Amino acid sequence: MFDGLREKVHSVQENFSSSFRILNVSDGSLVKKPDVKNIHAGGDMLHKCLTQWNELHTLSEENAHKAHVADEKINAICNHTNLQLSQMMKLCFSLNLLPKLVDKTKAVINQTKSLEVLFQDIENSLTYLEEIVIIQKVQETQLERRFKLAMHKENKLKHLETLRGSLERNYNEEVKSIEEKKAILSKERQKTFEEAFKQDLEIYKQSGNLNVITNKVNYEPKVSSLEDVELEVDDAELNKMLTDT
């Protein structure tokens, strides 16, 4: 558009220049008065034409500058319009995709709900598993304590069995020692009473009296009752003594 305007201005300038040349030629052909020569003839008109031409040239340059500015603005508007058009097309495309996006969003929401239910189930399962682990640990602790208690009991029983065996051996040894001492003491006592009985029997044979029995065994331990005295006397000798009396 501005290129066409420039061409029109240029054509006007050429037409004006050609008309001015024609005017000069016609003026020269018409004014052929040899008598009168005015060198300033047409100067005002020429000045006016030059002034108008300069004004037109200035206006043409201004118009060209304005046309350039307008062209830049138009290009900017065109670019902006193209950008807006592109954005509008993208927006239309996005709006066309909006139903699919809504459907996908609904599907994602449903999947999210399903995942939420699944996560809740997993959380419940983990809680149950933690409880099972705690119960298992408690049971293991109880079993370990029972095992330790059983081992301690077994060790104590072994120790008590060993101690009982040791005490039993010591007791048996002491009982055996006491029995041996009692046997020795009983034999000594029996021997003493036999000797005393023989002496008393001889005295009885000689005197026929048993009142002379004296305490000849002061060294013997005291006897609390007759049941404690055990005599081992030959029955034949006793019968012979009774027969003689």
Kinemage of the C-alpha trace (Angstrom):
@kinemage 1
@onewidth
@group {chain A} dominant
@subgroup {mainchain}
@vectorlist {calphas} color= white
{ca met a 1} P 0.000 0.000 0.000
{ca phe a 2} L 2.780 2.452 0.908
{ca asp a 3} L 4.798 1.426 -2.107
{ca gly a 4} L 1.848 2.426 -4.299
{ca leu a 5} L 1.594 5.751 -2.488
{ca arg a 6} L 5.273 6.403 -3.091
{ca glu a 7} L 4.828 5.649 -6.795
{ca lys a 8} L 1.897 8.078 -7.011
{ca val a 9} L 3.912 10.842 -5.316
{ca his a 10} L 6.833 10.169 -7.638
{ca ser a 11} L 4.528 10.307 -10.680
{ca val a 12} L 3.071 13.616 -9.477
{ca gln a 13} L 6.581 15.013 -9.131
{ca glu a 14} L 7.486 13.877 -12.655
{ca asn a 15} L 4.269 15.342 -14.061
{ca phe a 16} L 4.947 18.616 -12.298
{ca ser a 17} L 8.535 18.735 -13.630
{ca ser a 18} L 7.416 17.933 -17.179
{ca ser a 19} L 4.701 20.580 -17.042
{ca phe a 20} L 7.214 23.073 -15.749
{ca arg a 21} L 9.585 22.263 -18.643
{ca ile a 22} L 6.735 22.567 -21.122
{ca leu a 23} L 5.807 25.879 -19.583
{ca asn a 24} L 9.361 27.139 -19.959
{ca val a 25} L 9.506 25.996 -23.561
{ca ser a 26} L 6.151 27.545 -24.409
{ca asp a 27} L 7.082 30.726 -22.642
{ca gly a 28} L 10.260 30.928 -24.673
{ca ser a 29} L 8.410 30.327 -27.906
{ca leu a 30} L 5.735 32.837 -27.149
{ca val a 31} L 7.930 35.623 -25.807
{ca lys a 32} L 10.081 36.506 -28.695
{ca lys a 33} L 10.119 40.182 -28.299
{ca pro a 34} L 13.567 41.210 -29.227
{ca asp a 35} L 12.879 44.578 -28.007
{ca val a 36} L 12.181 43.802 -24.346
{ca lys a 37} L 14.242 41.275 -22.301
{ca asn a 38} L 13.362 40.739 -18.641
{ca ile a 39} L 15.751 38.326 -16.990
{ca his a 40} L 13.585 38.104 -13.879
{ca ala a 41} L 10.516 37.009 -15.786
{ca gly a 42} L 9.057 33.782 -14.291
{ca gly a 43} L 11.306 33.883 -11.233
{ca asp a 44} L 8.442 34.175 -8.833
{ca met a 45} L 6.639 31.323 -10.466
{ca leu a 46} L 9.792 29.246 -10.431
{ca his a 47} L 10.376 30.069 -6.787
{ca lys a 48} L 6.815 29.172 -6.018
{ca cys a 49} L 7.117 25.913 -7.894
{ca leu a 50} L 10.381 25.067 -6.194
{ca thr a 51} L 8.887 25.928 -2.831
{ca gln a 52} L 5.880 23.758 -3.532
{ca trp a 53} L 8.136 21.015 -4.790
{ca asn a 54} L 10.246 21.194 -1.608
{ca glu a 55} L 7.105 21.126 0.468
{ca leu a 56} L 5.836 18.176 -1.501
{ca his a 57} L 9.225 16.483 -1.140
{ca thr a 58} L 9.223 17.140 2.604
{ca leu a 59} L 5.673 15.906 2.850
{ca ser a 60} L 6.640 12.888 0.793
{ca glu a 61} L 9.526 12.111 3.155
{ca glu a 62} L 7.280 12.641 6.152
{ca asn a 63} L 4.652 10.476 4.557
{ca ala a 64} L 7.283 7.877 3.766
{ca his a 65} L 8.495 7.976 7.388
{ca lys a 66} L 4.930 7.808 8.650
{ca ala a 67} L 4.263 5.037 6.183
{ca his a 68} L 7.325 3.181 7.523
{ca val a 69} L 6.154 3.728 11.089
{ca ala a 70} L 2.655 2.663 10.110
{ca asp a 71} L 4.116 -0.359 8.335
{ca glu a 72} L 6.028 -1.330 11.468
{ca lys a 73} L 2.898 -0.840 13.534
{ca ile a 74} L 0.883 -2.835 11.035
{ca asn a 75} L 3.519 -5.583 11.093
{ca ala a 76} L 3.482 -5.508 14.869
{ca ile a 77} L -0.313 -5.642 14.856
{ca cys a 78} L -0.176 -8.435 12.303
{ca asn a 79} L 2.331 -10.384 14.401
{ca his a 80} L 0.272 -9.785 17.509
{ca thr a 81} L -2.843 -10.822 15.620
{ca asn a 82} L -1.118 -13.942 14.343
{ca leu a 83} L 0.054 -14.690 17.860
{ca gln a 84} L -3.444 -14.164 19.196
{ca leu a 85} L -4.781 -16.335 16.397
{ca ser a 86} L -2.278 -19.056 17.229
{ca gln a 87} L -3.191 -18.821 20.895
{ca met a 88} L -6.878 -18.885 20.022
{ca met a 89} L -6.299 -21.969 17.889
{ca lys a 90} L -4.401 -23.593 20.746
{ca leu a 91} L -7.194 -22.591 23.090
{ca cys a 92} L -9.779 -24.081 20.735
{ca phe a 93} L -7.702 -27.239 20.470
{ca ser a 94} L -7.413 -27.355 24.257
{ca leu a 95} L -11.149 -26.775 24.595
{ca asn a 96} L -11.746 -29.617 22.174
{ca leu a 97} L -9.535 -31.799 24.351
{ca leu a 98} L -11.311 -30.655 27.511
{ca pro a 99} L -13.966 -33.457 27.477
{ca lys a 100} L -11.232 -36.079 27.147
{ca leu a 101} L -9.335 -34.332 29.924
{ca val a 102} L -12.454 -34.393 32.092
{ca asp a 103} L -12.912 -38.107 31.386
{ca lys a 104} L -9.274 -38.814 32.190
{ca thr a 105} L -9.567 -36.696 35.330
{ca lys a 106} L -12.594 -38.717 36.418
{ca ala a 107} L -10.671 -41.916 35.693
{ca val a 108} L -7.730 -40.616 37.748
{ca ile a 109} L -10.126 -39.710 40.584
{ca asn a 110} L -11.602 -43.201 40.498
{ca gln a 111} L -8.122 -44.722 40.474
{ca thr a 112} L -7.194 -42.441 43.358
{ca lys a 113} L -10.202 -43.666 45.329
{ca ser a 114} L -9.259 -47.262 44.533
{ca leu a 115} L -5.689 -46.562 45.616
{ca glu a 116} L -6.983 -44.932 48.788
{ca val a 117} L -8.992 -48.060 49.597
{ca leu a 118} L -5.962 -50.203 48.742
{ca phe a 119} L -3.710 -48.042 50.931
{ca gln a 120} L -6.220 -48.349 53.775
{ca asp a 121} L -6.205 -52.126 53.392
{ca ile a 122} L -2.412 -52.126 53.295
{ca glu a 123} L -2.297 -49.925 56.392
{ca asn a 124} L -4.674 -52.260 58.220
{ca ser a 125} L -2.598 -55.245 57.097
{ca leu a 126} L 0.584 -53.542 58.297
{ca thr a 127} L -1.058 -52.756 61.636
{ca tyr a 128} L -2.144 -56.394 61.954
{ca leu a 129} L 1.351 -57.513 60.959
{ca glu a 130} L 2.888 -55.220 63.584
{ca glu a 131} L 0.566 -56.694 66.196
{ca ile a 132} L 1.542 -60.208 65.087
{ca val a 133} L 5.233 -59.249 65.253
{ca ile a 134} L 4.743 -57.825 68.756
{ca ile a 135} L 2.872 -60.957 69.865
{ca gln a 136} L 5.594 -63.111 68.281
{ca lys a 137} L 8.280 -61.155 70.109
{ca val a 138} L 6.384 -61.480 73.384
{ca gln a 139} L 5.979 -65.221 72.811
{ca glu a 140} L 9.647 -65.558 71.916
{ca thr a 141} L 10.550 -63.610 75.055
{ca gln a 142} L 8.286 -65.835 77.143
{ca leu a 143} L 9.731 -68.970 75.549
{ca glu a 144} L 13.240 -67.693 76.123
{ca arg a 145} L 12.449 -66.903 79.741
{ca arg a 146} L 10.798 -70.291 80.186
{ca phe a 147} L 13.814 -71.942 78.607
{ca lys a 148} L 16.137 -70.016 80.898
{ca leu a 149} L 13.916 -70.888 83.863
{ca ala a 150} L 13.894 -74.547 82.832
{ca met a 151} L 17.680 -74.512 82.427
{ca his a 152} L 18.044 -72.780 85.777
{ca lys a 153} L 15.663 -75.307 87.349
{ca glu a 154} L 17.560 -78.165 85.753
{ca asn a 155} L 20.859 -76.754 86.971
{ca lys a 156} L 19.391 -76.314 90.435
{ca leu a 157} L 18.023 -79.853 90.359
{ca lys a 158} L 21.416 -81.144 89.277
{ca his a 159} L 23.032 -79.120 92.027
{ca leu a 160} L 20.468 -80.371 94.558
{ca glu a 161} L 20.920 -83.925 93.304
{ca thr a 162} L 24.664 -83.561 93.665
{ca leu a 163} L 24.212 -82.000 97.087
{ca arg a 164} L 21.766 -84.736 98.098
{ca gly a 165} L 24.182 -87.392 96.910
{ca ser a 166} L 26.987 -85.718 98.806
{ca leu a 167} L 24.841 -85.355 101.935
{ca glu a 168} L 23.630 -88.931 101.560
{ca arg a 169} L 27.189 -90.180 101.248
{ca asn a 170} L 28.234 -88.102 104.235
{ca tyr a 171} L 25.202 -89.335 106.157
{ca asn a 172} L 25.887 -92.929 105.234
{ca glu a 173} L 29.508 -92.507 106.195
{ca glu a 174} L 28.532 -90.927 109.501
{ca val a 175} L 25.879 -93.603 110.117
{ca lys a 176} L 28.409 -96.291 109.253
{ca ser a 177} L 30.954 -94.674 111.521
{ca ile a 178} L 28.391 -94.397 114.330
{ca glu a 179} L 27.293 -97.993 113.807
{ca glu a 180} L 30.897 -99.131 113.843
{ca lys a 181} L 31.466 -97.178 117.034
{ca lys a 182} L 28.273 -98.622 118.500
{ca ala a 183} L 29.326 -102.118 117.459
{ca ile a 184} L 32.725 -101.671 119.056
{ca leu a 185} L 31.148 -100.172 122.174
{ca ser a 186} L 28.565 -102.945 122.277
{ca lys a 187} L 31.249 -105.599 121.985
{ca glu a 188} L 33.295 -103.961 124.719
{ca arg a 189} L 30.209 -103.651 126.910
{ca gln a 190} L 29.211 -107.230 126.196
{ca lys a 191} L 32.698 -108.411 127.045
{ca thr a 192} L 32.657 -106.399 130.262
{ca phe a 193} L 29.298 -107.765 131.332
{ca glu a 194} L 30.385 -111.295 130.483
{ca glu a 195} L 33.462 -110.911 132.647
{ca ala a 196} L 31.391 -109.430 135.454
{ca phe a 197} L 28.819 -112.171 135.104
{ca lys a 198} L 31.517 -114.843 135.263
{ca gln a 199} L 33.008 -113.204 138.361
{ca asp a 200} L 29.593 -112.981 139.995
{ca leu a 201} L 28.906 -116.558 139.030
{ca glu a 202} L 32.154 -117.690 140.652
{ca ile a 203} L 31.336 -115.733 143.794
{ca tyr a 204} L 27.886 -117.258 143.825
{ca lys a 205} L 29.360 -120.736 143.429
{ca gln a 206} L 31.730 -120.101 146.271
{ca ser a 207} L 29.468 -118.302 148.709
{ca gly a 208} L 25.970 -118.985 147.400
{ca asn a 209} L 25.182 -115.303 147.873
{ca leu a 210} L 24.734 -112.619 145.216
{ca asn a 211} L 24.610 -109.619 147.566
{ca val a 212} L 28.319 -109.097 147.358
{ca ile a 213} L 28.059 -107.774 143.882
{ca thr a 214} L 29.940 -104.524 143.730
{ca asn a 215} L 30.372 -101.927 141.095
{ca lys a 216} L 33.441 -103.311 139.460
{ca val a 217} L 32.870 -101.591 136.211
{ca asn a 218} L 33.071 -97.972 137.159
{ca tyr a 219} L 34.780 -97.295 133.932
{ca glu a 220} L 31.745 -98.477 131.974
{ca pro a 221} L 29.189 -95.955 130.829
{ca lys a 222} L 25.983 -95.770 132.823
{ca val a 223} L 23.006 -97.776 131.638
{ca ser a 224} L 19.657 -96.100 131.838
{ca ser a 225} L 17.613 -99.329 131.778
{ca leu a 226} L 18.009 -103.084 131.625
{ca glu a 227} L 16.791 -103.027 128.059
{ca asp a 228} L 20.038 -101.355 127.093
{ca val a 229} L 22.017 -104.323 128.432
{ca glu a 230} L 22.590 -107.124 126.001
{ca leu a 231} L 24.069 -110.311 127.394
{ca glu a 232} L 25.523 -113.081 125.357
{ca val a 233} L 25.666 -116.056 127.802
{ca asp a 234} L 26.071 -119.696 126.971
{ca asp a 235} L 22.811 -121.403 127.909
{ca ala a 236} L 24.544 -124.715 128.702
{ca glu a 237} L 26.814 -123.075 131.266
{ca leu a 238} L 23.856 -121.291 132.830
{ca asn a 239} L 21.868 -124.525 133.098
{ca lys a 240} L 24.882 -126.278 134.663
{ca met a 241} L 25.155 -123.490 137.240
{ca leu a 242} L 21.479 -123.759 138.112
{ca thr a 243} L 21.716 -127.561 138.360
{ca asp a 244} L 24.633 -127.293 140.771
{ca thr a 245} L 22.692 -124.988 143.018
